[in-house]
Amino acid sequence: MTAIGNATMGSHDAGGHAIGTVILFLSFAVLAGCICKLILSQVLKNKFPAPFTVIVLIFGFTIGMIISHIYGTSNDFLLGEKELREINPHLIYYIFLPLLIFDSAFNSRFHVIRRQIISAILLAGPGVLISITTVALFATYIFPYHWSWLLSIMFGSILSATDPVAVVALLHESGASKSLAALIDLESLLNDGSAFVIFMIFRDIVVGKSDGAKKIIIDIVKFTIGGPIFGIACGIIAVIALNMVHNELEIEIISTFGLAYLIFYVADVELEVSAVLALVVMGLFMAKHKYCISSQVQVPMANTWRIITDFANILIFIIT
């Protein structure tokens, strides 16, 4: 019993220490993000218009190298970073992606971007295909990895996705017109959705899930049409439900977070349609009907979403 008890205590202590190192790293990441935000807004304002996420990435890489050089790889900070890097990537996917996608769509200025829909579709459709094909050509014929065309297209779809938060923030800081910022904002959202759909289709082909022309066509239709239809349906239900709530700050804000995660999970796991497109369409539909949110709640809600997405971006790029 003593040996078993000691082993249990040892395992508990090891697990507790691992959790402690993760908390240490996350605490550093949040503070580092605040420092980067301060540097970007106060020191580098109008001098070096770099996106916030790029500054965080460089800062995290630099600090990690310094700590590794001084203390070696066995210090608690780097152990915490290692623990985070080894968590299931699907957990990161389901935690961060719904936040970033829904925020970009829901907090967009729909009255401005609706005039840019055709141009954005052209950029996010043929434009993304051209970008993916170009990257795939380089990956196949220039890179020394001897990838097949299928793998190269998957790689191209990953690189062709854009960060709408960083792009639009950079445009606003550079004084770009509202119409241009709206076009890029909408294109970034649709770009992410179309690039993700292409990645999923070719991933299924590579792993053997789509082994015939009929199945491939069904997957294309399911991803490109099923996701938006589900998003519109959920958007209608969400607008009707939120219209029944008046001036309930906590309920309205928390409901939008719950909706983002629920719709993303149901679309991705239960329906197997494009969760990204479903969330983009639902977010844009709710942005069009922003009146479903009480007028006294709209500003606090936008601020809450901005803080949460900043926090998510900090964690993603510091971990990177």
Secondary structure, 3 states (H helix, E strand, C coil): CHHHHHHHHHHHHHHHHHHHHHHHHHHHHHHHHHHHHHHHHHHCCCCCCCCHHHHHHHHHHHHHHHHHHHHCCCCHHHHHHHHHHCCCHHHHHHHHHHHHHHHHHHCCCHHHHHHHHHHHHHHHCHHHHHHHHHHHHHHHHCCCCCCCHHHHHHHHHHHHCCCHHHHHHHHHHCCCCHHHHHHHHHHHHHHHHHHHHHHHHHHHHHHCCCCCHHHHHHHHHHHHHHHHHHHHHHHHHHHHHHHCCCCCHHHHHHHHHHHHHHHHHHHHHHCCCCHHHHHHHHHHHHHHCHHHCCHHHHHHHHHHHHHHHHHHHHHHHHHC
